[in-house]
Amino acid sequence: MAPPRGMSCATSPHQLVVVLLFAAAAVLGFGARAGEAQLCSEYYDGTCPGVHRIVRRVLKKAHEADVRIYASLTRLHFHDCFVQGCDGSILLDNSSSIVSEKFARPNNGSARGYPVVDAVKAALEEACPGVVSCADILAIAAKISVELSGGPRWRVPLGRRDGTTANITAANNLPSPFDNLTTLQQKFGAVGLDDTDLVALSGAHTFGRVQCQFVTARLYNFSGTNRPDPTLDRGYRSFLALRCPRGGDGTALNDLDPTTPDGFDNNYYTNIESRRGTLQSDQELLSTPGAPTAAIVGRFAGSQKAFFKSFARSMISMGNIQVLTGSQGEVRKNCRVVNGG
């Protein structure tokens, strides 16, 4: 059930009226327990009304120099939310009290876009100091990145606060391109996401690039067999082998979607149906015997509208994982360091 009017936003020091309404509603028993707060798309309407315009401006400028940035920023939001919730922890640098998630295996030399987040934060601090959290910047940047790439639009719920800790152990256990379907389901289920969320969010691989090191095992030594992955189309394997030769540069880049590499569309799923999923984790969604995700892949391959609708819904669900709101956490002045650190 939706919360009553006046309770829809997470509370903040800038919204005393909402605080009072929330407290009154809790006393009257309107379905929210004390201490609970919720995100809402209007959170910054009174405190930083230009937030979306400012983020969009910075991202479009960054894209002029880096065509990959939209996909990279979307991935940053994903990697943030899967580690102790959407709290901006992936942005923290090493310090005397922080072991940075940036150096976890899935992120080190792979996750990117941090300077663009810094630029967004600087622009927002100039316009409305101390208001917009780094966790919300990641959520807004992902939404705008998808939109500017031709993908769906959605009203992103806001009001997250920034965490003051990082967790490199959890970051080392992010969903992996080498995971089988069962492991992927377990990792998504652990944060409250289901099979539809798994298939829809994997669809973010419809744009961006991947390093050869995440592909070569499928080409030459799948599961230690010294043979290629049998689910990989032979012609596509030959194509990838030219780009990622045995013993070659593991950091060389390839398009995740060879058809429309910079556009957000449903070609990711038609590629999988043609056995041209670039990553093992992509193809697992369809080619695992008895996969409950196969029908979802087929539905999204047949209807971009269905994919876009589910992707938007799943991004909202992912963006709600263990969020900090109200007086929890902080709004960092610098996304790389805890306030006072």
C-alpha positions, -999 to 999 in steps of 0.1 A, spaced: 0 0 0 13 34 -8 21 57 21 -3 86 28 4 120 13 32 136 33 49 103 41 61 95 6 95 111 10 125 102 31 130 128 58 159 153 56 170 183 77 157 205 49 121 191 52 108 199 87 72 199 75 76 163 61 92 153 94 62 165 114 38 149 90 57 116 92 56 116 130 19 125 131 11 97 106 30 72 126 11 80 157 -22 76 138 -11 42 125 -10 49 88 11 18 80 46 30 86 67 20 116 87 46 135 121 50 119 110 39 85 113 64 57 107 61 20 123 75 -11 104 97 -35 111 114 -68 102 148 -55 127 147 -27 149 176 -40 121 197 -54 124 223 -27 161 221 -19 177 215 -52 151 218 -80 177 218 -108 193 185 -98 183 165 -129 192 193 -153 226 198 -137 234 160 -138 222 158 -174 244 187 -184 276 172 -169 269 138 -183 263 150 -218 296 169 -217 314 138 -204 299 118 -232 314 140 -258 348 128 -248 339 93 -237 312 74 -256 314 46 -230 305 68 -200 268 61 -200 272 24 -196 300 29 -171 279 51 -148 250 26 -150 273 -1 -139 286 20 -110 251 23 -96 247 -15 -99 280 -22 -82 271 2 -54 237 -11 -46 248 -48 -44 273 -40 -17 257 -30 16 229 -12 -2 228 20 -23 250 41 -1 277 54 -24 303 31 -7 319 23 -41 330 59 -44 351 60 -12 389 60 -16 413 42 6 420 60 39 430 52 75 395 38 81 384 28 47 395 -2 25 382 9 -8 358 -12 -28 375 2 -59 402 -24 -56 379 -54 -53 384 -79 -81 352 -70 -100 360 -32 -98 398 -29 -100 408 -16 -135 372 -22 -146 347 1 -128 351 36 -141 334 70 -142 346 83 -109 359 116 -122 325 123 -138 308 116 -105 332 141 -90 323 167 -116 285 161 -110 291 165 -72 311 197 -77 283 212 -99 257 203 -74 277 216 -45 279 250 -63 242 251 -69 229 236 -37 257 229 -11 253 200 12 220 188 -2 224 160 -28 239 127 -16 265 108 -37 243 77 -35 215 97 -52 240 111 -78 247 75 -88 210 67 -91 202 99 -111 233 94 -133 222 58 -142 187 69 -150 199 98 -173 226 76 -189 199 50 -199 176 77 -212 203 95 -233 212 61 -248 176 56 -261 164 35 -232 133 38 -210 125 68 -187 114 65 -151 110 87 -121 139 78 -99 130 77 -62 155 99 -42 164 107 -6 193 82 -1 220 91 24 256 83 20 272 55 41 304 60 61 319 25 56 330 3 27 330 -34 23 356 -49 0 347 -85 11 312 -80 -2 325 -62 -33 346 -93 -41 314 -113 -43 295 -91 -68 276 -110 -96 304 -122 -119 306 -128 -157 318 -163 -148 288 -172 -126 264 -199 -135 227 -193 -134 222 -208 -99 249 -186 -85 234 -155 -102 200 -163 -88 214 -167 -53 233 -134 -55 202 -115 -67 179 -133 -43 202 -123 -14 193 -86 -20 156 -92 -26 156 -94 -64 139 -122 -84 145 -139 -118 127 -111 -137 150 -86 -121 180 -107 -129 171 -109 -166 160 -73 -169 191 -58 -151 214 -81 -171 200 -63 -201 222 -33 -192 248 -53 -211 231 -40 -242 256 -11 -242 292 -6 -231 324 -26 -235 340 -56 -218 377 -65 -214 391 -96 -231 400 -111 -197 363 -117 -190 358 -134 -224 388 -156 -231 379 -185 -209 348 -190 -230 369 -190 -262 397 -214 -252 393 -231 -218 357 -232 -207 354 -247 -173 389 -260 -175 381 -282 -206 407 -266 -230 377 -262 -253 354 -233 -261 320 -229 -245 296 -251 -265 268 -226 -261 287 -200 -280 279 -195 -317 309 -207 -337 309 -177 -360 308 -153 -331 335 -172 -313 358 -167 -343 349 -130 -343 358 -127 -306 390 -148 -310 403 -122 -335 397 -95 -310 409 -116 -280 437 -139 -292 450 -166 -268 477 -149 -247 467 -114 -259 460 -82 -241 435 -90 -214 425 -54 -211 416 -50 -248 380 -39 -252 351 -54 -271 314 -44 -276 291 -62 -252 264 -59 -279 280 -62 -314 249 -50 -331 242 -16 -314 270 -12 -289 261 23 -277 224 21 -279 200 9 -252 176 -16 -268 165 -52 -266 192 -65 -290 210 -80 -260 182 -106 -258 181 -114 -296 219 -118 -294 214 -144 -266 188 -162 -287 214 -164 -315 239 -178 -289 259 -145 -292 258 -136 -256 293 -121 -250 297 -132 -213 290 -166 -199 266 -150 -174 246 -136 -204 242 -169 -222 234 -188 -189 201 -170 -188 189 -190 -219 212 -219 -224 212 -235 -189 190 -266 -192 156 -260 -177 164 -223 -170 134 -205 -155 149 -174 -170 147 -186 -206 110 -176 -211 118 -141 -198 147 -138 -223 122 -148 -250 97 -122 -239 122 -94 -238 136 -105 -272 102 -103 -287 91 -70 -271 114 -40 -264 84 -24 -247 82 -53 -222 120 -51 -216 119 -14 -210 90 -16 -186 106 -44 -166 141 -27 -166 127 5 -152 108 -14 -125 139 -34 -116 161 -4 -115 137 12 -89 137 -21 -69 175 -23 -70 178 14 -60 159 6 -28 183 -20 -15 192 -12 21 190 26 16 199 50 44 174 77 49 164 104 74 192 109 100 211 78 89 245 82 72 254 116 59 255 137 27 292 137 18 308 169 7 333 149 -14 321 116 -27 355 101 -22 358 107 15 336 105 46 329 139 60 356 150 85 378 122 72 
